[in-house]
Amino acid sequence: MPVPDLLPVVVLLQSLVLMALCFPSASMCPKGCLCQRADPVHLHGLNVTCTQSRLKEVPPGLPVDTVLLRLDHNQIGSVPDRSFHGLRLLRELNLSYNAVETLSEGAFSGVEATLQVLDLSHNRITSVHKDAFSRLKARVLVDSNPWHCDCALQQALQGMALNHEAAARVLCRSSELRDHQEGRPLLAVDADLCNLARRTTDVAMLVTMFLWFSMLISYVVYYVRHNQEDARRHLEYLKSLPSSKPHDVTTVV
Ligand SMILES: *[C@@H]1O[C@H](CO)[C@@H](O)[C@H](O)[C@H]1NC(C)=O
């Protein structure tokens, strides 16, 4: 019968599948990184250390079972959307001492639920999307960055309700405020930077509307005056006519 003959093939296939499932994480450690078992007893989870590897971007092909990812002391300039998507066990991400300048909304999408610590200190971050941190439950460290304090940053920090300590260390290198003082903590700025922007546009709208309206009024006034003069001249002309017309009529009759 052919069934018993198939058994070794099935077993072989099964072991191949198992190998494919178990080993890629161990065999595919990104270049410049060191991958070690986080927990030697339970054999799941990897500590991936890519510290001081002159990386210019987040390395592709990170092991899916990465628990701790150290990318500190590199030259990473940006964190593209979904950079860590698929790292379902990621608990700690250290991006400190890099050259990150801005963070978009989806930078940490996919790891919101598991991430517990996110270190972004000592970068070049000036601005973040207002929802960059909103779904994160992690403790976020954002000190030592040249922050530009604006509406989006205020909104992003409001999203980090549990991160008062981190937010307190956000010092504004520059800001939307006219009386800006460099190095002032964002939390010490009591102005609502979002309303500030809205108020400025409101004033601009009002001024523009006022200008248009006064232009319209002056045009109407000019038009009416001009027409009045025309009408008067026309009337005078008409008045000068009838004195001769009746004569003509009588002569014809
Ligand atoms: C991230 O790495 C830096 C540099 O090695 C270290 O000083 C810092 O404590 C780390 N952050 C966390 C949250 O462990």
The ligand as a MOL file (V3000), in Angstrom:
LIG
                    3D

  0  0  0     0  0            999 V3000
M  V30 BEGIN CTAB
M  V30 COUNTS 14 14 0 0 0
M  V30 BEGIN ATOM
M  V30 1 C 19.4990 53.3390 26.2240 0
M  V30 2 O 20.8690 53.3400 25.9380 0
M  V30 3 C 21.6230 54.3590 26.5740 0
M  V30 4 C 23.0190 54.3150 26.0240 0
M  V30 5 O 23.5610 53.0530 26.1240 0
M  V30 6 C 21.5340 54.1850 28.0690 0
M  V30 7 O 22.2540 55.1990 28.7100 0
M  V30 8 C 20.0630 54.2350 28.4900 0
M  V30 9 O 19.9520 53.9770 29.8760 0
M  V30 10 C 19.2460 53.1980 27.7060 0
M  V30 11 N 17.8500 53.4140 27.9960 0
M  V30 12 C 17.1070 52.5860 28.7180 0
M  V30 13 C 15.6990 52.9740 28.9360 0
M  V30 14 O 17.5460 51.5730 29.1990 0
M  V30 END ATOM
M  V30 BEGIN BOND
M  V30 1 1 1 2
M  V30 2 1 1 10
M  V30 3 1 2 3
M  V30 4 1 3 4
M  V30 5 1 3 6
M  V30 6 1 4 5
M  V30 7 1 6 7
M  V30 8 1 6 8
M  V30 9 1 8 9
M  V30 10 1 8 10
M  V30 11 1 10 11
M  V30 12 1 11 12
M  V30 13 1 12 13
M  V30 14 2 12 14
M  V30 END BOND
M  V30 END CTAB
M  END
